Amino acid sequence: MDMLAENLRKIYSESGAEALLLEQDFLRAYLTGFYSTDGYVVLDKDFCTLIVDSRYIEAAQKSLGGSNVRVIEGSYKTAIELLKGKKKLGVPYPFTNATCYLALKEEGFDLSDCMPALKKAMLYKTEEELKLIEKACEIAEDGLIATLPELKEGMKESDVAGLLEYKMRSFGASGTSFDTIVAFGENGSVPHHETGERKLKFGDPVLIDFGCKFGGYCSDCTRTFLFGDDKKHEEFKEVYAHVLKAHELVKEKLVAGMTGKEGDAIARDYLESKGLGKYFTHSLGHGIGLQIHEYPTLSPRGEETIENGMVFSDEPGVYLAGKLGIRIEDSVTMKNGKVVSFMKKTERNLVIL
């Protein structure tokens, strides 16, 4: 029995249901290893069945031939047929809309939430998953390294975002992990700034939050630069040094067995000691996998224990409204009890472009 079968069996057993029905693309990809925009997975004690329509049947059969997943061409009705005779059905409550929930109740199923069982499995990445995330991180960094020399005064934020996305694609990315954030100057003070038409000027801070997908898995990275040094950014440089110190302290002090709350406090307490705590307006990090925001959560409310095999972001930031924003982010994993970064190519110290 290989790892896939073992993992499926564990998820099924821990769900407590007679069968699971999943239609969400990332959950289908997680259970089967095949990505499609539509389809269903039915998991019971004997089989993991992927149901896809005619657009995907050939590719799915080719991809999953000889695996533990059987592939059937069909639709929602096909899934319901496979579930005949089953009463207790597990569906992922956080990702199930009311229409689907009510339709399954109408079919006569007793519904339960299978997401806790899925979450427990997805928290721990396999060696194969870690390799895919590592490659996604490598591609993202290569894309940024290729983009930075092409930045010129007068370019719009959207120009830089488009160029970076093209570069990542050219290095093998299948797409972006999320909408690329490029913020020039004062726009960096909005943590999730919507990339727009602001033009680059000499002396501008440049914040780029980006990531790409490879094999379905995400990367996430943020770097903050100065586009030329006009000698007017002493406060920026001072704050940058503190954000970088907070980022590095997490790598030094966060160890397996600590909670997400304790990890967040490493960065938050340091920034607080420098009078910057109130400007760190988001959590330290989030899990990364098939989705850009997964588990564990590293926040003031993060109760989950950080363990070996988990992947998450280390991204402290400081934001002074209308003035500046600085974030330094790596995708990292917990290995042998210590934080290990996937980002090995790009500089974290302040770079003057």
N, C-alpha and C positions, 0 to 999 in steps of 0.2 A: 504494500500500500504506500503510495507516494504522499508527499506533503499536502498536495491539493486535496486528495480524498480525505486525509486526516483532518485537515482544516474544515472542510465541509461537514464532516461528521460531527466535529466539535460544535460548530455553529448550530447545526440542527438540534443536537442534544441539549444545548444550553438554552435554546429558544423555548423549549417546553411545549411546542406546538406539534400538531400532526404533520403539518407541511408549512412551508414558507412560500409566499408569492411576492416577487420583487419586479418592479418595472422601471426603477430609477437607473439611468445609464451607468453611473459610477458603481452602483452596487452590483449590477449585472456584470460589469467588467471585472469587479473584484472577485466574484464567485466563479466566473467562467474563463477569464483571461481574454475575452473577446469584446471589443467595443462596437456598439451600434447605437444609432440615435433612437431606435424603437425596438421593442421586444419585451419578453417576459422570462423570468427564471422561476421554475417550480422546483423546490428542494424538499424531498421527503427522506424517509429513512433508507430508501433504496437507490434513488437517482437524483442527480442534478440535471435538469432539463432546460435547455435554452430554446425558446420559441422565437423565431424571427420570420419576417415576411420575405417575399420573393427577391427583394433588393439585396438581402444579406445572406440568403441560404447557402449559396455557393461558397462565399468567403468564409462563412462560419464553419461549414463542414470541412473545408480545407484546413482551416486554422486549428480546429478542435478534434480532427480525426485521430483516433488512438488515445484520446484523453479520457478522463473520468466524466466528461460532460457529453450528454447525448444532445443532438441538435434536431429540431423538428420545425418544419415550415408551418406557420399558422398565425393565429391572432389571439385576442383576449378569450374568445370562445374556446379555443384549443386549450388554453390554460385552465379554464373552468372545467372542461372535460377531464383533464388530468387530475383535477382535485375532487372528482366525484367520490362520494363515500367518506370524505374527510369532513370533520366538524370544526376542530380548533385550528384556525389559520393565523400564522404570524405574518404581519406586515410591518414595515418600518414607520411607526407613527409620525416622527418628525418630518418625513418626506412624503406622506400620503395625504392627498387632498380630500376634502369632504365628499366630492362626487364619487371618487373611487371607494372610499370607506362605506358610503351608503349603498353603493351598488353591490359590494360584497356582502353587506348585511342582508340585502334583499335576496341574495343567493342562498342565504340561510347559514352563513358561517359565523362562528363565534370568533371574534377577532382579538388578537393580543399583539403587543409590541415586541417585535423581534430585534429592534435596534440595539438594545443592550448587549445581546449576544454578538451582533455584527461589530459593534463598537469595540468590544473586548478583543475580538480577533484582529481588527484593523489597527488597534493601538500598536501592535508589535509587527514590525516589518520583517519579511523574510530576506535572506541574502539576495535573492533575485530582485525584490522590490528596492532594496538599498542600492543595488547596482543601477537600476533605472533612474532613481532619484539623483544619484551621483552624476550620471550622464546628463540629466536635465540641468543640473547645476553647472557642469563643465560647459555645456552649450551656451547657457545664459552668460557666463563670464566671458567666453570667447566672443559672443555677440557684443557685449559692452566694450571690450578691448578694441574691437574692430570699428566701433561707432565713434568713440571719443575723439580720435584724430580728425574726424570729419565735421566736428562742431565748429560753426562759424557765426560771427556776430550777425544778427538779423534773422537767423533761423527761428522758426516758431516751435513751441513745445510739441505741437503735433507732428512737425517735420522730424524731430529727433525720435519721437516715439515710433513713427513709421519706419524710420531708418533702422532703429534697433530691432524692431520686430522682423524686418527683412533679413538682417544679419543673422538673427537667431535661426530663422527658417533655413538660411543658406548653410548653416552648420548642422542641420539635421533635426531641428525642432518640428514637431507636428502642429504647433500652435502656441499661443501664450497661455500662461496659467491664470491670468486675469488681465483686465484692461491696464496697459502700461501707464504708469504715472510719471510724467515729466513736469517738474515745477521749477520755473525760473524766479529768482529774486524773492520777493515777498510772498509769492504763491506757495512757497514751501511751508508756510505756517499752517496750511490746511493739510492735516495728515493724509487724507484721501482726496487730494486736489484732483479736479477733473481737467485732464490735459487739454489745453486750449491754444489760443492764438498769440499769447504773450511772446514777444520777440526777445531774443538773447542779446544782452548788452555786456560790454566789458565790465568786469567787476561783479557780475551777478553770481550769487550762489546757484547751484544746479543740483536738484534732488531728483534722482531716478530710482523708482521702485518698479521692479520688473521680474519676470520669470517666464519660463517656457515649459512645455510638456514634451516628454520623450517616453514612448511606450505607455502612454496614458498617465504617467506620474509627473508631478509638478516640482518646480524649483521656485524659490522666492529669495530675492536679494534687493537691498537698497544701498546705494552709495550717494554721498553728498560731496560736491566739489565746489571750487571757486573757478569761475571762468575769467582768469587773469586776476592779478592782485592789484587793486587800486589803492591799497594801504588805508582803506576805510572800514576794514572788517576785523578790528581787534576783538570786539565782543563776540563776533561769529567764531573766530578762531578759539577763543577761550571756552565758549560753550561746546564747540566741536570736541575739544580735548576731554571735556567732562563726559560727553555722550560716548566717546570712544572708550574711556576708562570704564564706564558702566557696562558697555558691551563686553569688554575683555574680562571684567570681574565675574560675569556670569559664566564664562568659559572656565575660569579658574576655580570658582567656588561651588558651582552647581554639580552635585554628584547624585548617582542613583540612590533612590530611597527618599529623596527630598520631594516635597509637593510642588505643584505648579505655583502655589502661593508663595512658598519659600524662595523659589527661583525668581519670581517677579520682584520680591523684596530685596534681593541682592542689588539689582539695578536701581530700584526705586529709592531705597535707603541711601545709596551713594548720592544720587541726584538731589535728594532731599537735603543731604548734608552740605551741598553746594548752593542751596537756595533755589534749586530748579525743580523740585519735586512736583509743584503744582502745574508745571508746564509739560510734564510727562503725562499726556492725556489719554493714552491707550494702554493696553496690556503689553507685557514683555514679549509674549509669543503665542503661537498657535501650532497645532499639529499640521503636518504636511504629508500628502499622499496622493491618492487619485483626485482628491479635492484640495484646493488651496487652503481651506480652513477645515481642519479635522481635529482630532484629539491627540495629545492632551492639551489643556488650556493652561497657559502660564499667566495668571492674572491674580489680582488681590482676592479673587474668589475661587482660585484653582485648587481644588481639593485632591485631584488625582495625583498619584505617586509617579514620578518620572523614573522609568526603568530602562535597562538595556534594550536596544532594538526600536526605541521610539524615535521619531523624527519630528523636529519642531523648529520654529524660528527664534532667533535671539535678536530682538529689534528695539532697543530703547530709543527714545526720541525726545527732543525738546522743541516746543513750538511757541514762539512769541508772536501773538496775533498781529497780522499786518506788517510784520517785520522780518522774521526768519523762521526757518524750520530745518532741523537736522535730524536725520535718522540713519543709523548704521545697522544693517541687517545681514545676517548669514542664515542659510539653512544648515541645521546641525543635527547630529544624532547622538544618542547616549551609547557609548561602547566601552566595555570593561569598566563601567562605573563612572566614566568621565565624558565630558562634552567634546565631541570631535566635529569640526566644521567640514562641510562639503566644499566650501569656497576656498580655493587654493591659489587662484591666479590674480585676483584683483586686490588692490591696495586698500587698507582700512585707514591708514594715516591720511591726513588731509592732503589732497592732490590739487595743485594749481594747474588748470588746463591751459 
